[in-house]
Amino acid sequence: MKKKRRTKAEWLRIFDKQQKSGLTIKDFCERHGIHLQTFY
């Protein structure tokens, strides 16, 4: 099954959520199942 690609708006919300979380990018990605390279 092919994964749905995130929209620009979805990524902006994810980036904002990460900044407000107080977590490092690595920890945030691990908790939310986002590949670190994909985040960058």
C-alpha distance matrix in Angstrom:
0.0 3.8 6.5 9.4 12.5 15.6 18.7 22.0 23.4 20.7 21.5 25.2 24.9 23.1 25.9 28.5 27.3 27.4 30.9 32.1 30.7 33.2 30.6 30.2 27.1 26.1 26.6 25.0 21.7 21.8 22.4 19.6 16.9 17.2 17.6 21.3 20.9 18.4 21.1 23.8
3.8 0.0 3.8 6.5 9.1 12.5 15.4 18.7 20.4 18.0 18.6 22.3 22.4 20.7 23.3 26.1 25.2 25.3 28.6 30.1 29.0 31.5 29.0 28.4 25.1 24.4 25.4 23.5 20.2 20.9 21.7 18.6 16.0 15.5 15.8 19.2 18.4 15.7 18.4 20.9
6.5 3.8 0.0 3.8 6.3 9.2 12.5 15.7 17.2 14.5 15.1 18.8 18.7 17.0 19.7 22.3 21.4 21.6 24.9 26.4 25.3 27.8 25.5 25.0 21.8 21.3 22.2 20.0 16.8 17.8 18.4 15.2 12.9 12.2 13.1 16.4 16.0 13.0 15.3 18.1
9.4 6.5 3.8 0.0 3.8 6.4 9.3 12.8 14.0 11.6 12.8 16.3 16.3 15.3 18.0 20.4 19.9 20.5 23.7 25.0 24.4 27.2 25.3 25.1 21.7 22.0 22.8 20.1 17.3 19.0 19.2 15.6 14.0 13.0 14.4 17.3 16.9 13.3 15.1 17.8
12.5 9.1 6.3 3.8 0.0 3.8 6.5 9.6 11.5 9.6 10.1 13.6 14.4 13.4 15.6 18.3 18.3 18.8 21.6 23.3 23.1 25.6 23.9 23.3 19.8 20.5 21.7 19.0 16.2 18.5 19.0 15.4 14.2 12.2 13.2 15.5 14.6 10.9 12.5 14.8
15.6 12.5 9.2 6.4 3.8 0.0 3.8 6.7 8.0 5.9 6.6 10.0 10.6 10.0 12.3 14.7 14.9 15.7 18.4 19.9 20.1 22.7 21.4 21.1 17.7 19.0 20.0 16.9 14.7 17.4 17.5 13.9 13.5 11.4 13.1 14.9 14.5 10.7 11.1 13.5
18.7 15.4 12.5 9.3 6.5 3.8 0.0 3.8 5.3 5.1 6.4 8.7 10.0 10.7 12.5 14.4 15.3 16.6 18.7 20.2 21.0 23.7 22.8 22.6 19.4 21.2 22.3 19.0 17.3 20.4 20.3 16.7 16.9 14.5 16.2 17.4 16.7 13.1 12.9 14.8
22.0 18.7 15.7 12.8 9.6 6.7 3.8 0.0 3.8 5.4 5.2 6.2 8.8 9.9 10.6 12.4 14.2 15.3 16.7 18.5 19.9 22.2 21.7 21.4 18.2 20.5 21.9 18.6 17.3 20.8 20.9 17.6 18.1 15.4 16.8 17.2 16.4 13.1 12.2 13.3
23.4 20.4 17.2 14.0 11.5 8.0 5.3 3.8 0.0 3.8 5.4 5.1 6.4 8.7 10.0 10.7 12.3 14.3 15.6 16.7 18.3 21.0 21.0 21.3 18.6 21.1 21.9 18.3 17.7 21.0 20.5 17.2 18.4 16.2 18.3 18.7 18.7 15.4 13.9 15.5
20.7 18.0 14.5 11.6 9.6 5.9 5.1 5.4 3.8 0.0 3.8 5.5 5.2 6.3 8.7 9.9 10.5 12.4 14.4 15.5 16.3 19.2 18.8 19.2 16.4 18.6 19.1 15.5 14.6 17.7 17.0 13.6 14.8 12.9 15.4 16.3 16.7 13.2 11.8 14.3
21.5 18.6 15.1 12.8 10.1 6.6 6.4 5.2 5.4 3.8 0.0 3.8 5.4 4.9 6.1 8.5 9.6 10.4 12.3 14.2 15.1 17.4 16.7 16.5 13.5 15.8 16.9 13.5 12.5 16.0 16.0 12.9 13.9 11.2 13.2 13.3 13.6 10.4 8.5 10.6
25.2 22.3 18.8 16.3 13.6 10.0 8.7 6.2 5.1 5.5 3.8 0.0 3.8 5.4 5.1 6.2 8.5 9.9 10.7 12.4 14.2 16.4 16.5 16.7 14.1 17.1 18.0 14.6 14.5 18.1 17.7 15.0 16.7 14.2 16.2 15.7 16.1 13.4 10.9 12.3
24.9 22.4 18.7 16.3 14.4 10.6 10.0 8.8 6.4 5.2 5.4 3.8 0.0 3.8 5.5 5.1 6.0 8.6 10.0 10.6 12.0 14.9 15.2 16.1 14.1 16.9 16.9 13.3 13.7 17.0 15.8 13.1 15.4 13.7 16.4 16.4 17.5 14.8 12.2 14.4
23.1 20.7 17.0 15.3 13.4 10.0 10.7 9.9 8.7 6.3 4.9 5.4 3.8 0.0 3.8 5.4 5.0 6.1 8.7 9.9 10.3 13.1 12.5 13.1 10.8 13.3 13.4 9.7 9.9 13.2 12.4 9.8 11.9 10.1 12.9 12.8 14.3 11.8 9.0 11.7
25.9 23.3 19.7 18.0 15.6 12.3 12.5 10.6 10.0 8.7 6.1 5.1 5.5 3.8 0.0 3.8 5.4 5.1 6.3 8.8 9.9 11.7 11.5 11.5 9.2 12.5 13.2 10.0 10.5 14.2 13.9 12.1 14.1 11.7 13.6 12.5 13.8 12.0 8.5 10.1
28.5 26.1 22.3 20.4 18.3 14.7 14.4 12.4 10.7 9.9 8.5 6.2 5.1 5.4 3.8 0.0 3.8 5.4 5.2 6.3 8.6 10.8 11.8 12.7 11.4 14.9 14.8 11.5 13.0 16.4 15.4 13.8 16.4 14.7 17.0 15.9 17.5 15.7 12.2 13.7
27.3 25.2 21.4 19.9 18.3 14.9 15.3 14.2 12.3 10.5 9.6 8.5 6.0 5.0 5.4 3.8 0.0 3.8 5.5 5.2 6.0 9.1 9.8 11.5 10.6 13.5 12.7 9.2 11.1 14.0 12.3 10.9 14.1 13.1 15.9 15.3 17.5 15.8 12.5 14.7
27.4 25.3 21.6 20.5 18.8 15.7 16.6 15.3 14.3 12.4 10.4 9.9 8.6 6.1 5.1 5.4 3.8 0.0 3.8 5.5 5.1 7.0 6.7 7.8 6.9 10.0 9.5 6.3 8.6 11.6 10.7 10.0 12.8 11.5 13.8 12.5 15.0 13.9 10.4 12.4
30.9 28.6 24.9 23.7 21.6 18.4 18.7 16.7 15.6 14.4 12.3 10.7 10.0 8.7 6.3 5.2 5.5 3.8 0.0 3.8 5.5 6.1 7.5 8.5 8.4 12.0 11.8 9.4 11.9 14.8 14.1 13.8 16.5 15.0 16.9 15.0 17.2 16.5 12.7 13.7
32.1 30.1 26.4 25.0 23.3 19.9 20.2 18.5 16.7 15.5 14.2 12.4 10.6 9.9 8.8 6.3 5.2 5.5 3.8 0.0 3.8 5.6 8.1 10.5 11.2 14.4 13.1 10.6 13.7 16.1 14.5 14.3 17.7 16.8 19.2 17.8 20.3 19.3 15.7 17.2
30.7 29.0 25.3 24.4 23.1 20.1 21.0 19.9 18.3 16.3 15.1 14.2 12.0 10.3 9.9 8.6 6.0 5.1 5.5 3.8 0.0 3.8 5.3 8.5 9.7 12.1 10.1 7.9 11.4 13.1 11.2 11.8 15.2 15.0 17.4 16.2 19.2 18.5 15.1 17.1
33.2 31.5 27.8 27.2 25.6 22.7 23.7 22.2 21.0 19.2 17.4 16.4 14.9 13.1 11.7 10.8 9.1 7.0 6.1 5.6 3.8 0.0 3.8 6.7 9.2 11.5 9.7 8.8 12.5 13.9 12.7 14.0 17.1 16.6 18.5 16.6 19.6 19.6 16.1 17.4
30.6 29.0 25.5 25.3 23.9 21.4 22.8 21.7 21.0 18.8 16.7 16.5 15.2 12.5 11.5 11.8 9.8 6.7 7.5 8.1 5.3 3.8 0.0 3.8 6.3 7.9 5.9 5.7 9.3 10.4 9.8 11.5 14.1 13.8 15.3 13.4 16.7 17.1 13.9 15.4
30.2 28.4 25.0 25.1 23.3 21.1 22.6 21.4 21.3 19.2 16.5 16.7 16.1 13.1 11.5 12.7 11.5 7.8 8.5 10.5 8.5 6.7 3.8 0.0 3.8 5.3 5.2 6.1 8.5 9.9 10.7 12.3 14.1 13.0 13.6 11.1 14.1 15.1 12.0 12.8
27.1 25.1 21.8 21.7 19.8 17.7 19.4 18.2 18.6 16.4 13.5 14.1 14.1 10.8 9.2 11.4 10.6 6.9 8.4 11.2 9.7 9.2 6.3 3.8 0.0 3.8 5.6 5.1 6.1 8.6 10.0 10.5 11.8 10.0 10.4 7.7 10.6 11.3 8.2 9.3
26.1 24.4 21.3 22.0 20.5 19.0 21.2 20.5 21.1 18.6 15.8 17.1 16.9 13.3 12.5 14.9 13.5 10.0 12.0 14.4 12.1 11.5 7.9 5.3 3.8 0.0 3.8 5.5 5.3 6.2 8.8 10.1 10.5 9.2 8.9 6.4 9.9 11.3 9.3 10.5
26.6 25.4 22.2 22.8 21.7 20.0 22.3 21.9 21.9 19.1 16.9 18.0 16.9 13.4 13.2 14.8 12.7 9.5 11.8 13.1 10.1 9.7 5.9 5.2 5.6 3.8 0.0 3.8 5.5 5.1 6.2 8.7 10.0 10.0 10.8 9.4 13.2 14.0 11.8 13.7
25.0 23.5 20.0 20.1 19.0 16.9 19.0 18.6 18.3 15.5 13.5 14.6 13.3 9.7 10.0 11.5 9.2 6.3 9.4 10.6 7.9 8.8 5.7 6.1 5.1 5.5 3.8 0.0 3.8 5.5 5.3 6.2 8.5 8.2 10.1 9.2 12.7 12.5 9.9 12.5
21.7 20.2 16.8 17.3 16.2 14.7 17.3 17.3 17.7 14.6 12.5 14.5 13.7 9.9 10.5 13.0 11.1 8.6 11.9 13.7 11.4 12.5 9.3 8.5 6.1 5.3 5.5 3.8 0.0 3.8 5.5 5.2 5.8 4.7 6.3 6.1 9.7 9.3 7.5 10.5
21.8 20.9 17.8 19.0 18.5 17.4 20.4 20.8 21.0 17.7 16.0 18.1 17.0 13.2 14.2 16.4 14.0 11.6 14.8 16.1 13.1 13.9 10.4 9.9 8.6 6.2 5.1 5.5 3.8 0.0 3.8 5.5 5.3 6.4 7.5 8.0 11.7 11.9 10.9 13.6
22.4 21.7 18.4 19.2 19.0 17.5 20.3 20.9 20.5 17.0 16.0 17.7 15.8 12.4 13.9 15.4 12.3 10.7 14.1 14.5 11.2 12.7 9.8 10.7 10.0 8.8 6.2 5.3 5.5 3.8 0.0 3.8 5.8 7.9 10.3 11.1 14.7 14.2 12.8 15.9
19.6 18.6 15.2 15.6 15.4 13.9 16.7 17.6 17.2 13.6 12.9 15.0 13.1 9.8 12.1 13.8 10.9 10.0 13.8 14.3 11.8 14.0 11.5 12.3 10.5 10.1 8.7 6.2 5.2 5.5 3.8 0.0 3.8 5.6 9.0 10.5 13.6 12.2 10.9 14.5
16.9 16.0 12.9 14.0 14.2 13.5 16.9 18.1 18.4 14.8 13.9 16.7 15.4 11.9 14.1 16.4 14.1 12.8 16.5 17.7 15.2 17.1 14.1 14.1 11.8 10.5 10.0 8.5 5.8 5.3 5.8 3.8 0.0 3.8 6.5 9.1 11.8 10.5 10.5 14.0
17.2 15.5 12.2 13.0 12.2 11.4 14.5 15.4 16.2 12.9 11.2 14.2 13.7 10.1 11.7 14.7 13.1 11.5 15.0 16.8 15.0 16.6 13.8 13.0 10.0 9.2 10.0 8.2 4.7 6.4 7.9 5.6 3.8 0.0 3.8 6.2 8.5 6.9 6.8 10.3
17.6 15.8 13.1 14.4 13.2 13.1 16.2 16.8 18.3 15.4 13.2 16.2 16.4 12.9 13.6 17.0 15.9 13.8 16.9 19.2 17.4 18.5 15.3 13.6 10.4 8.9 10.8 10.1 6.3 7.5 10.3 9.0 6.5 3.8 0.0 3.8 5.5 5.2 6.5 9.0
21.3 19.2 16.4 17.3 15.5 14.9 17.4 17.2 18.7 16.3 13.3 15.7 16.4 12.8 12.5 15.9 15.3 12.5 15.0 17.8 16.2 16.6 13.4 11.1 7.7 6.4 9.4 9.2 6.1 8.0 11.1 10.5 9.1 6.2 3.8 0.0 3.8 5.4 5.2 6.6
20.9 18.4 16.0 16.9 14.6 14.5 16.7 16.4 18.7 16.7 13.6 16.1 17.5 14.3 13.8 17.5 17.5 15.0 17.2 20.3 19.2 19.6 16.7 14.1 10.6 9.9 13.2 12.7 9.7 11.7 14.7 13.6 11.8 8.5 5.5 3.8 0.0 3.8 5.4 5.3
18.4 15.7 13.0 13.3 10.9 10.7 13.1 13.1 15.4 13.2 10.4 13.4 14.8 11.8 12.0 15.7 15.8 13.9 16.5 19.3 18.5 19.6 17.1 15.1 11.3 11.3 14.0 12.5 9.3 11.9 14.2 12.2 10.5 6.9 5.2 5.4 3.8 0.0 3.8 5.4
21.1 18.4 15.3 15.1 12.5 11.1 12.9 12.2 13.9 11.8 8.5 10.9 12.2 9.0 8.5 12.2 12.5 10.4 12.7 15.7 15.1 16.1 13.9 12.0 8.2 9.3 11.8 9.9 7.5 10.9 12.8 10.9 10.5 6.8 6.5 5.2 5.4 3.8 0.0 3.8
23.8 20.9 18.1 17.8 14.8 13.5 14.8 13.3 15.5 14.3 10.6 12.3 14.4 11.7 10.1 13.7 14.7 12.4 13.7 17.2 17.1 17.4 15.4 12.8 9.3 10.5 13.7 12.5 10.5 13.6 15.9 14.5 14.0 10.3 9.0 6.6 5.3 5.4 3.8 0.0
